[in-house]
Amino acid sequence: MLITARELAGQAGPDAPLVVDCRFNLADPDAGQREWRQARIPGAVYAHLDDDLAGPVTAQSGRHPLPGPERFASFLSRSGWQPGRHMVAYDAQGGAFAARLWWLMRYFGHDTVRLLDGGWSAWVRAALPIEQGEPAAVEPSAGTALVPDPSMVVNVDGLAEDLESKAVRLLDARGADRFEGRNEAIDPVAGHVPGAHSAPFTGNLAEGVFLSPADLAARFTALLDGRAPAEVVHMCGSGVTACHNLYAMEYAGLAGSRLYPGSWSEWIRDPQRPVAVTSSPG
């Protein structure tokens, strides 16, 4: 599931994986694409979170709804990807956005993606070749019919029912300050879904690289508190960094948890849904 910078640099030729740059900045949505145009891993194509890895926002949806099959298939075609070809995704945020691409590929039936451990920073630190200037044009591939797997997600109504019956363990990948309602600079309402448990995605990393599978297993075993992975649902602000926790659990051998794609930004669309706030210690 992971590949190091040097391992990736050693893979060339016709069987080389498609490298996808997922750098993104929520405060400046075009920053990642500008950075990609300025400097990137040679041959890397770009995936824009809003345009390629999400669908149109509606009055009821969260900030990053899942893209439909046609929208995501169009992105894959423009990128030159074909079924069976391996893919390596990276960003500059420890996999926070690259994990969304990993999860979407699995959601649409293609388990062919690895993450670059350490991302762009690891590539630069290793002093590996960098491509600069205007990217070369990519020859589109033939269109691919995609079929989503509904068993991998839970919608807002299903989540509310499962929480009421205590059928799931809900983990929130946002930082503890946002979870507790002490700091909310992105969404209009602060706090968390009642019954959720704080599980910041940054806890999966040490100095920008993933913890070992054993360490991740220990972390999530504690967070699951006796629940089976299939009873776990992940959320965050908009269904993006939650994929990082899904990835970490899979990497740790704890497969089968689900995503609540709408996450906090969808939950608060309806003022009738309850909100919890946890006071900071002391």
Secondary structure in CASP SS format (residue, H / E / C, confidence):
PFRMAT SS
TARGET T0000
AUTHOR 0000-0000-0000
METHOD secondary structure of the structure
MODEL  1
M C 1.00
L E 1.00
I E 1.00
T C 1.00
A H 1.00
R H 1.00
E H 1.00
L H 1.00
A H 1.00
G C 1.00
Q C 1.00
A C 1.00
G C 1.00
P C 1.00
D C 1.00
A C 1.00
P C 1.00
L E 1.00
V E 1.00
V E 1.00
D E 1.00
C C 1.00
R C 1.00
F C 1.00
N C 1.00
L C 1.00
A C 1.00
D C 1.00
P C 1.00
D C 1.00
A H 1.00
G H 1.00
Q H 1.00
R H 1.00
E H 1.00
W H 1.00
R H 1.00
Q H 1.00
A E 1.00
R E 1.00
I C 1.00
P C 1.00
G C 1.00
A C 1.00
V E 1.00
Y E 1.00
A C 1.00
H C 1.00
L C 1.00
D C 1.00
D C 1.00
D C 1.00
L C 1.00
A C 1.00
G C 1.00
P C 1.00
V C 1.00
T C 1.00
A C 1.00
Q C 1.00
S C 1.00
G C 1.00
R C 1.00
H C 1.00
P C 1.00
L C 1.00
P C 1.00
G C 1.00
P H 1.00
E H 1.00
R H 1.00
F H 1.00
A H 1.00
S H 1.00
F H 1.00
L H 1.00
S H 1.00
R H 1.00
S H 1.00
G C 1.00
W C 1.00
Q C 1.00
P C 1.00
G C 1.00
R C 1.00
H C 1.00
M E 1.00
V E 1.00
A E 1.00
Y E 1.00
D C 1.00
A C 1.00
Q C 1.00
G C 1.00
G C 1.00
A C 1.00
F C 1.00
A H 1.00
A H 1.00
R H 1.00
L H 1.00
W H 1.00
W H 1.00
L H 1.00
M H 1.00
R H 1.00
Y H 1.00
F C 1.00
G C 1.00
H C 1.00
D C 1.00
T C 1.00
V E 1.00
R E 1.00
L E 1.00
L E 1.00
D C 1.00
G C 1.00
G H 1.00
W H 1.00
S H 1.00
A H 1.00
W H 1.00
V H 1.00
R H 1.00
A C 1.00
A C 1.00
L C 1.00
P C 1.00
I C 1.00
E E 1.00
Q E 1.00
G C 1.00
E C 1.00
P C 1.00
A C 1.00
A C 1.00
V C 1.00
E C 1.00
P C 1.00
S C 1.00
A C 1.00
G C 1.00
T C 1.00
A C 1.00
L C 1.00
V C 1.00
P C 1.00
D C 1.00
P H 1.00
S H 1.00
M H 1.00
V E 1.00
V C 1.00
N C 1.00
V H 1.00
D H 1.00
G H 1.00
L H 1.00
A H 1.00
E H 1.00
D H 1.00
L H 1.00
E H 1.00
S C 1.00
K C 1.00
A C 1.00
V C 1.00
R E 1.00
L E 1.00
L E 1.00
D E 1.00
A C 1.00
R C 1.00
G C 1.00
A H 1.00
D H 1.00
R H 1.00
F H 1.00
E C 1.00
G C 1.00
R C 1.00
N C 1.00
E C 1.00
A C 1.00
I C 1.00
D C 1.00
P C 1.00
V C 1.00
A C 1.00
G C 1.00
H E 1.00
V C 1.00
P C 1.00
G C 1.00
A C 1.00
H E 1.00
S E 1.00
A C 1.00
P C 1.00
F H 1.00
T H 1.00
G H 1.00
N H 1.00
L E 1.00
A E 1.00
E C 1.00
G C 1.00
V E 1.00
F E 1.00
L C 1.00
S C 1.00
P H 1.00
A H 1.00
D H 1.00
L H 1.00
A H 1.00
A H 1.00
R H 1.00
F H 1.00
T H 1.00
A H 1.00
L H 1.00
L H 1.00
D C 1.00
G C 1.00
R C 1.00
A C 1.00
P H 1.00
A H 1.00
E H 1.00
V E 1.00
V E 1.00
H E 1.00
M E 1.00
C C 1.00
G C 1.00
S C 1.00
G C 1.00
V C 1.00
T C 1.00
A H 1.00
C H 1.00
H H 1.00
N H 1.00
L H 1.00
Y H 1.00
A H 1.00
M H 1.00
E H 1.00
Y H 1.00
A C 1.00
G C 1.00
L C 1.00
A C 1.00
G C 1.00
S C 1.00
R E 1.00
L E 1.00
Y C 1.00
P C 1.00
G C 1.00
S H 1.00
W H 1.00
S H 1.00
E H 1.00
W H 1.00
I C 1.00
R C 1.00
D C 1.00
P C 1.00
Q C 1.00
R C 1.00
P C 1.00
V C 1.00
A E 1.00
V C 1.00
T C 1.00
S C 1.00
S C 1.00
P C 1.00
G C 1.00
END
